[in-house]
Amino acid sequence: MPLALTKLQSAVSKVNQANALKAPAALEDSPTIKVCVRVRPFIKEEVEGQRSGGECKLCIDMQTETGLRILNMEGDAEDDARAFEFDRCYWSHSRDHPLFATQETLQKELGETMLEHAMNGFNNCIFAYGQTGSGKSYSVLGGKGEERGLLPRVVEGLFDHFAKLPEGATYKTLVAFMEIYNEQIRDLLAPANDSETKKLEVKQHPVLGTIVPGLTEAAVASSPEVLALVDYGSAMRHVSATAMNATSSRSHCIFTFKTNLTEPEQPSKVSQTHLVDLAGSERAGRTKATGDRLKEGAAINQSLSTLARVISELAKSAKSKKKPNPPFRESKLTYILKESLCGNSKTVMMAAISPNFLDYDETLSTLKFAQSVKQVQTKAVQNAVNMSSVEAQLRAELNALKAQLQSFQDQSGGSPAGMSEEESVYLKRRVEEQEQLCALHGTDWPGLLALEQSRMQRRTAMPSAQDLAKLQAMEERSGDEENDDEDDDTFTCSLLELGRSQEGNPPEGRSSLRAPIRSQLQIGGPLARELSANGDQRGKAEQLKRQLTELSAVAVECEEVLNEDQDVDSEMSLKVLVVIDPLDDKTLEAGLVVQAAASSSLPSSWAWPRHQSEGAGNNDWCSGKELQQRLSWLKENRSVLAKGPAEAWLAASQATGNLQISRLQRENAELERKLAEMQARLANGNSPKSPGAEKENEPAMLRQQKAREAVKTISASFETAINALDAAQQALAKR
Ligand SMILES: Nc1ncnc2c1ncn2[C@@H]1O[C@H](COP(=O)(O)OP(=O)(O)OP(=O)(O)O)[C@@H](O)[C@H]1O
């Protein structure tokens, strides 16, 4: 082929590739916040009536990619229709519509655009806004497989982009995940025990802009790692059932990733991207909220109304060119998003709306709000930064803080005199925070990755997505059983079973027992309904969640202990039986079955010390406390598991108060008796008596041969048992 033609073809293909990545013209760069609207399908709660009394009337009409109409079905629909224009409208209500948009459509248009920005050093933000149950979480987080939302797709895409970087380029990524619940910031990535103690505040930093000191910023190197963190964070989020949505998010949730790309001899391109899933705006009457739910609703509405005032102020000033004075600091949400709403960021609003006429008022108000957001301008600039100068500035600040603390301490020979207790605590905390900032913006990247690994181990971990599919199937089965037993309305039971064996390949970097506990509760639909049905069930739900969290932590620790021992064939499964009885405090039973060293060391019949409370036929089950005992056993004995039966038996006998030794002695006595009996019969030329008549008729030679084999087998096992017992007793005697 002539060279010119090859070049032309390659140029055409490059242009095509670039076009394929490009968002529609309406989404291309302009200084205002881009506004998209998405219409969801009718959902189960509408069809079944909890949300709408069974009334499903479509009131949205979309003819173009940028325009929609909302119809007032009470009057003359055509006359009463109100038309709106946005940067992009996504029709996800019905698949047969020519404009039908999938999760993939959103990723191609919005996700890829954000990634292009991030790779070029621009900050991004996408925030999903809308009434409860309108599809915000579905768009941002989504479900499984093809239903994955923007967040997981963007994370995967990010690492695909990194893989294509030119030689010599390096990248670093930090991720954070927080929620704002009742005006408090919660770190969703902090290991469970840490998060309760930390009170997080938003601050303005002279070098770094808006920051939340103390918030976990996890150094990550692959998309599975980030997705495991997203699972973990989602599990920690406040979700509960309301009449409008069985899995309603009760908090605003912000996932952030920061990138730092460096090419040789170039300033680093840094970016920060927020993906925000706002809590639903709601009217207490429709959600039937009372007590804590109502309080949550008030806090949600307060921050959303601050957001509305901020937007209104910004929109007004865009028209009048006056300097705006928006009340950013009146809510944590607007304070954190300040930069995204009017500063250095390319920002998209995703307005999620319900298609149902019953939600007409809320939908209209969402559309009007979205229209005002369209006028708000931001000022995105490329962040090309000299990282060593940033680090130097942060270090200088750290040194100044340390010097200040030191001078107070010097004045008083150790304790900071002249300072109140509060001031000294404050200064010490500032030093700690500044040290964390220096580390995050310093050069010790391997150190940050190692820190994250150790944090991961401390996180209470949960089952994986694969396990969740299993869970769901089991839950459905147990749901059917519940329906069969409608008379018994005091109990709700769910059986969740997670498993792991050597054949299963857990995804790299993730323990197979990790998955959101909250997903378990969501899957436990009947359970969630039971918990939210009667006034004060929240306490019960929290208690249950705590118990499940603790239990999973123990299970994962067991799994990790087994994983450490490469030589041990192990198989493990966790069964959780959730029993909720409103009259009883006992809410949870769990069982952990570990077949450690089933084939190589421990005799398979005796792989686990059985607890005294275990009854026949039910010996896999144990309570949380017993699970802890099993974990201790496993920890104490892991070093011997792979060595051989004698040591393993010894270890087990120590752990179980020598019960096993006496059991073994009984077994040996029985074996000895059988052996003696056989030998005596053989010596007399008599084969052992067979029970059946046919056997009586067997030729004498054959019977004798069988008897000899039986003796051989028995004496072999007898020998093994004796040796093991001897070794065990000798070792015991030495201690
Ligand atoms: N585009 C869509 N396609 C299919 N199902 C959807 C879509 N959007 C939303 N849903 C479904 O609608 C229900 C409510 O959606 P979702 O939980 O995302 O609402 P939300 O706005 O986040 O609610 P809340 O504010 O209460 O958390 C869910 O069952 C979700 O799966």
The ligand as a Gaussian input file, in Angstrom:
#p B3LYP/6-31G(d) Opt

LIG

0 1
 N      -31.795000       3.944000      35.107000
 C      -32.287000       2.991000      35.902000
 N      -32.507000       1.747000      35.414000
 C      -32.993000       0.769000      36.220000
 N      -33.328000       0.939000      37.516000
 C      -33.135000       2.150000      38.046000
 C      -32.612000       3.240000      37.275000
 N      -32.536000       4.312000      38.065000
 C      -32.980000       3.917000      39.275000
 N      -33.338000       2.632000      39.265000
 C      -33.880000       1.870000      40.398000
 O      -34.718000       2.751000      41.137000
 C      -34.581000       2.537000      42.538000
 C      -34.221000       3.842000      43.237000
 O      -32.976000       4.258000      42.720000
 P      -31.819000       4.838000      43.643000
 O      -31.662000       4.047000      44.891000
 O      -30.662000       5.038000      42.764000
 O      -32.486000       6.211000      44.036000
 P      -31.847000       7.434000      44.819000
 O      -32.255000       8.641000      44.093000
 O      -30.401000       7.215000      45.027000
 O      -32.655000       7.316000      46.182000
 P      -32.253000       7.860000      47.677000
 O      -32.050000       9.310000      47.579000
 O      -33.441000       7.496000      48.491000
 O      -31.024000       7.099000      48.022000
 C      -33.531000       1.462000      42.697000
 O      -34.193000       0.246000      42.853000
 C      -32.804000       1.482000      41.388000
 O      -32.256000       0.232000      41.063000

